[in-house]
């Protein structure tokens, strides 16, 4: 794997976290971004679900509602499908990542609903990784530049473990009377930049911050997400609210060690 670099676009109008790859940002830039964020109108949450459009396009959406991969991805969640407005969605993700030289895929036009549905409910991409086997430690090692790669328990009796690379679906979620972009940040950025505001999505009704998916330490904390001026997905397009810089490309490594044991039945599995 080469030592390519990645361009970061980070929201700077709110408290910054500790991020070792961020260069020193000038105080003027931070003050300007924070002032702009603080001075805008107090946030009033609008319902982003477009009821009439969702009903009008229900047959087009229904085609995807029973997909096995969607049902598996949404297992244990309360959800539906519909058309949503991107402009009022809160962003819990601080940063967008773009490999240098990255070209965004073409964005469908705003009135091309079959293409937009395909854009939001695409097929999962096959995981790409380098694989090595450390025989001395009985360990399988996978390395990838995809930070979303992880092991997931699978419904396969012959091999109940799968390599997963994240949801292929465009997802929004409601939680505590606010609406968030749950998955699809890069697609949302490209769509909004192209002037496309209404898109098909999986609509999740989250009961916990874990179901929302905003519980990682590198995301914005709840104090900011539920503040009077929270960061919005649309803010990634505002140059005065973001900082841009490069960092090295990071490699995700997964290790799976095989261990065989035998024990009396009474203690097996303890």
C-alpha positions in Angstrom: 0.0 0.0 0.0 1.3 3.4 -0.9 1.8 6.4 1.4 -0.9 8.5 -0.2 -2.4 11.5 1.7 -6.0 12.3 2.5 -7.7 15.7 2.5 -9.7 16.6 5.6 -12.6 19.0 5.7 -13.4 19.6 9.4 -16.1 21.7 11.0 -14.4 24.4 13.1 -17.3 26.5 14.3 -17.6 24.3 17.4 -15.2 22.9 20.0 -12.3 21.0 18.4 -11.4 17.6 19.7 -7.9 16.2 20.2 -6.8 15.1 16.7 -3.1 14.4 16.3 -3.2 15.0 12.5 -4.7 18.5 12.6 -2.1 21.2 12.0 -2.1 24.4 14.1 -5.1 26.5 13.0 -4.8 30.2 13.2 -6.8 31.9 16.0 -8.4 34.3 13.5 -9.8 31.3 11.5 -11.2 29.7 14.6 -12.7 32.9 16.1 -14.3 33.7 12.8 -15.8 30.2 12.5 -17.1 30.1 16.0 -18.5 33.6 15.8 -20.5 32.7 12.7 -21.8 29.5 14.3 -22.8 31.3 17.5 -24.5 34.3 15.8 -26.8 32.5 13.5 -30.5 32.1 14.4 -31.4 29.7 17.2 -32.0 26.3 15.8 -35.6 25.1 15.3 -35.8 21.5 14.2 -38.0 21.0 11.1 -39.2 17.6 10.3 -37.0 16.6 7.3 -39.4 13.8 6.1 -41.3 14.9 3.0 -44.6 13.1 3.5 -46.2 13.8 0.1 -43.1 13.0 -1.9 -42.6 9.8 0.2 -46.2 8.7 -0.6 -45.9 9.6 -4.3 -42.7 7.5 -4.6 -43.7 4.7 -2.3 -43.7 2.0 -5.1 -40.2 3.0 -6.1 -39.1 2.8 -2.4 -41.0 -0.4 -1.7 -38.8 -2.2 -4.2 -35.9 -1.9 -1.7 -37.9 -2.3 1.6 -37.6 -6.1 1.6 -33.9 -6.5 0.6 -32.2 -9.0 2.8 -29.1 -6.8 3.3 -31.3 -3.8 4.4 -33.3 -6.0 6.8 -30.0 -7.3 8.3 -28.5 -3.8 8.6 -31.7 -2.4 10.3 -32.2 -5.4 12.6 -33.4 -4.3 16.0 -34.3 -0.8 14.8 -37.6 1.0 14.1 -37.3 2.3 10.6 -39.1 3.1 7.3 -38.2 4.5 3.9 -39.0 8.0 2.6 -37.9 11.2 0.9 -36.0 13.6 3.2 -34.7 17.2 3.0 -31.0 17.3 3.8 -30.8 21.0 4.8 -32.1 20.6 8.4 -30.1 17.5 9.4 -27.7 17.8 12.3 -24.1 16.4 11.8 -22.6 14.4 14.6 -19.5 13.7 12.4 -16.8 16.3 12.7 -14.7 15.5 9.6 -15.0 14.4 6.0 -12.1 12.4 4.4 -11.1 12.6 0.7 -8.1 10.9 -0.8 -6.1 13.5 -2.7 -7.1 13.3 -6.3 -10.5 11.8 -5.4 -13.2 12.5 -7.9 -16.8 12.4 -6.6 -19.0 10.0 -8.6 -21.6 11.8 -10.7 -24.6 13.0 -8.7 -28.1 12.3 -10.1 -30.2 15.3 -11.0 -32.8 16.5 -8.6 -35.8 15.1 -10.5 -34.3 11.7 -11.5 -35.9 9.7 -8.8 -34.9 6.2 -10.0 -31.3 7.3 -10.1 -31.5 9.0 -6.7 -33.1 5.8 -5.2 -30.2 3.8 -6.7 -27.8 6.3 -5.3 -29.2 6.0 -1.8 -29.8 2.2 -1.8 -26.8 0.9 -3.7 -25.4 -2.6 -3.4 -22.7 -3.1 -0.7 -19.2 -2.9 -2.1 -17.0 -6.0 -1.8 -14.4 -5.5 0.9 -10.9 -4.8 -0.4 -8.0 -5.7 1.8 -4.5 -7.3 2.0 -4.5 -10.6 3.8 -1.6 -12.3 5.6 -1.5 -15.3 7.9 0.8 -15.4 10.9 1.1 -19.2 11.2 3.2 -19.1 14.4 0.4 -17.2 16.2 -2.5 -18.7 14.3 -3.6 -15.2 13.4 -5.2 -13.9 10.2 -4.3 -10.3 9.5 -6.4 -8.0 7.3 -5.2 -4.5 6.3 -7.3 -1.9 4.4 -7.4 1.8 3.8 -11.1 1.7 4.4 -11.6 2.9 8.1 -15.1 1.3 8.2 -13.9 -2.3 7.7 -14.7 -4.5 10.7 -15.7 -8.0 11.6 -19.4 -8.7 12.0 -21.3 -11.8 13.2 -23.0 -13.4 10.2 -26.0 -15.6 9.8 -24.0 -18.4 8.2 -23.7 -21.7 10.0 -20.6 -22.7 8.0 -18.7 -19.4 8.8 -20.5 -17.1 11.3 -18.1 -14.2 10.8 -17.9 -11.7 7.9 -15.8 -8.8 6.9 -18.1 -5.7 6.7 -17.3 -2.3 5.3 -20.2 -0.2 6.6 -23.7 0.4 5.5 -24.3 1.1 1.8 -27.6 2.9 2.6 -28.3 6.6 3.0 -29.7 6.9 6.5 -31.1 9.6 8.7 -32.3 9.2 12.3 -34.5 11.0 14.8 -33.4 11.1 18.5 -34.8 13.2 21.3 -36.8 15.4 18.9 -33.9 16.2 16.7 -32.9 14.8 13.3 -29.4 13.6 12.3 -27.6 12.3 9.3 -26.8 8.7 10.4 -24.9 7.4 7.4 -23.9 8.8 4.0 -22.0 12.0 4.9 -19.8 12.1 1.7 -22.9 11.5 -0.5 -24.8 14.3 1.4 -21.9 16.6 0.8 -21.8 15.9 -2.9 -25.6 16.1 -3.3 -25.8 19.4 -1.5 -22.9 20.8 -3.4 -24.8 19.9 -6.6 -27.9 21.6 -5.4 -29.8 18.3 -4.7 -31.7 18.8 -1.4 -34.3 16.0 -1.4 -33.1 12.4 -1.4 -34.5 8.9 -0.6 -33.3 7.5 2.7 -33.7 5.0 5.4 -35.5 6.8 8.3 -34.5 5.4 11.7 -36.3 6.3 14.9 -33.5 5.8 17.5 -34.3 5.1 21.1 -30.7 5.6 22.4 -27.6 7.4 21.4 -26.1 4.0 20.5 -28.9 3.4 18.0 -28.3 6.8 16.6 -24.7 5.9 16.1 -23.3 9.1 17.5 -21.5 7.5 20.5 -17.9 7.4 19.3 -15.4 9.7 21.1 -14.4 11.4 17.8 -17.9 12.6 17.1 -19.5 15.8 18.5 -20.7 15.3 22.1 -24.4 15.5 23.0 -23.9 19.0 24.6 -23.1 20.4 21.2 -25.6 18.2 19.2 -28.5 19.5 21.5 -27.2 23.0 21.8 -29.1 26.1 20.4 -26.8 26.2 17.4 -25.8 22.6 16.5 -23.6 21.8 13.5 -25.6 20.9 10.4 -24.6 18.7 7.5 -25.0 21.7 5.2 -22.2 23.4 7.2 -19.6 21.2 5.5 -20.1 23.3 2.4 -19.5 26.6 4.2 -15.8 27.5 3.8 -15.9 30.0 6.7 -17.1 27.2 9.0 -14.5 24.6 8.1 -10.7 24.1 8.1 -9.0 22.0 5.4 -5.7 20.1 5.7 -3.9 16.9 4.7 -2.9 13.9 6.8 -1.3 10.6 5.9 -3.7 7.9 4.8 -4.4 5.5 7.7 -4.5 1.8 7.4 -7.1 -0.3 9.3 -5.8 -3.6 10.7 -8.0 -6.4 11.9 -6.5 -9.5 13.6 -8.4 -12.8 14.1 -6.6 -15.3 16.2 -7.7 -19.0 16.2 -7.6 -20.8 19.5 -8.8 -24.4 20.1 -9.6 -25.5 23.6 -11.2 -28.6 25.2 -12.8 -28.5 28.6 -15.3 -30.6 30.6 -18.9 -29.7 29.7 -19.6 -28.1 33.0 -16.9 -25.4 32.4 -17.0 -25.2 28.6 -17.5 -21.6 27.5 -16.6 -20.0 30.9 
